[in-house]
Amino acid sequence: MGAFEAFYDLALAPAERLGLASLRRRLLKGATSQHVLEIGVGTGLGLRAYAPGQSVVGLDPRRPALRRARRRALRWHIPLRPLQGDAQALPFPDGTFGLVVSQLSLCTIPDPLQGLQEVHRVLRPGGVFIALEHVRFPLAPVAWLQGALTPLWKHLAGGCHLNRDAVALVKRAGFTLLGVERYLAGLLVVVRATRPPT
Ligand SMILES: C[S@@+](CC[C@H](N)C(=O)[O-])C[C@H]1O[C@@H](n2cnc3c(N)ncnc32)[C@H](O)[C@@H]1O
């Protein structure tokens, strides 16, 4: 039980040391909403993004991941409510949250557009969605390679797709973009978006 999660944390450790952890810590700068939903919270590596005082509902379909996230939250003093669930059918009424976060989850959610439309629904008008994602590379030959590798990769990596265009998906779900930052020549993006006030 939880072997995949142990492997995941081990596999990500070098990337976290080389800058991912620091990017996560800077992810929410200025986003001060106290009641946050994180979709695809996984083992909780992204919990380092939160400031003291923010309380987080961490949603993920995998119980072993949520157990790790809970232990991590206790260690890092983050008030976390782990919740088993599916981002494609969020168990919250419309307009529940002022801030929703995704870290490396849009690559794995089976229908990311459906997940984003759900995020849009549970955000308050004027609320903010922040995503840190790896995406399809801007250069065609690399993007082609990502597409070719994805069928095998998603079997090895828990459903992860290498070739999704998170920015386009966020726009298609009805959000207004506030900003896009690109890292590693465009392989990683931070997208900030809002549900426009009605
Ligand atoms: C690559 S991991 C990222 C975990 C964590 N956010 C991080 O940054 O390390 C992708 C996560 O998305 C979760 N996931 C897969 N399908 C999902 C769904 N339908 N709804 C919500 N999360 C999902 C997986 O269980 C996994 O924990």
PDBQT file of the ligand as one rigid body, heavy atoms in Angstrom, charges set to zero:
ROOT
HETATM    1  C1  LIG A 201       1.657  14.176 -10.647  1.00  0.00    +0.000 C 
HETATM    2  S1  LIG A 201       0.675  13.991  -9.225  1.00  0.00    +0.000 S 
HETATM    3  C2  LIG A 201       0.848  15.592  -8.440  1.00  0.00    +0.000 C 
HETATM    4  C3  LIG A 201       0.719  15.521  -6.954  1.00  0.00    +0.000 C 
HETATM    5  C4  LIG A 201       0.998  16.827  -6.209  1.00  0.00    +0.000 C 
HETATM    6  N1  LIG A 201       0.031  17.846  -6.546  1.00  0.00    +0.000 N 
HETATM    7  C5  LIG A 201       2.388  17.345  -6.450  1.00  0.00    +0.000 C 
HETATM    8  O1  LIG A 201       2.544  18.484  -6.883  1.00  0.00    +0.000 OA
HETATM    9  O2  LIG A 201       3.338  16.616  -6.191  1.00  0.00    +0.000 OA
HETATM   10  C6  LIG A 201      -0.980  14.072  -9.872  1.00  0.00    +0.000 C 
HETATM   11  C7  LIG A 201      -2.057  13.887  -8.836  1.00  0.00    +0.000 C 
HETATM   12  O3  LIG A 201      -3.346  14.024  -9.446  1.00  0.00    +0.000 OA
HETATM   13  C8  LIG A 201      -4.195  13.091  -8.819  1.00  0.00    +0.000 C 
HETATM   14  N2  LIG A 201      -5.389  12.833  -9.639  1.00  0.00    +0.000 N 
HETATM   15  C9  LIG A 201      -5.567  11.927 -10.621  1.00  0.00    +0.000 A 
HETATM   16  N3  LIG A 201      -6.828  11.950 -11.070  1.00  0.00    +0.000 NA
HETATM   17  C10 LIG A 201      -7.475  12.905 -10.366  1.00  0.00    +0.000 A 
HETATM   18  C11 LIG A 201      -8.801  13.389 -10.344  1.00  0.00    +0.000 A 
HETATM   19  N4  LIG A 201      -9.731  12.893 -11.174  1.00  0.00    +0.000 N 
HETATM   20  N5  LIG A 201      -9.123  14.362  -9.477  1.00  0.00    +0.000 NA
HETATM   21  C12 LIG A 201      -8.191  14.872  -8.636  1.00  0.00    +0.000 A 
HETATM   22  N6  LIG A 201      -6.914  14.453  -8.598  1.00  0.00    +0.000 NA
HETATM   23  C13 LIG A 201      -6.559  13.478  -9.452  1.00  0.00    +0.000 A 
HETATM   24  C14 LIG A 201      -3.323  11.865  -8.652  1.00  0.00    +0.000 C 
HETATM   25  O4  LIG A 201      -3.862  10.939  -7.729  1.00  0.00    +0.000 OA
HETATM   26  C15 LIG A 201      -2.025  12.495  -8.207  1.00  0.00    +0.000 C 
HETATM   27  O5  LIG A 201      -1.964  12.621  -6.805  1.00  0.00    +0.000 OA
ENDROOT
TORSDOF 0
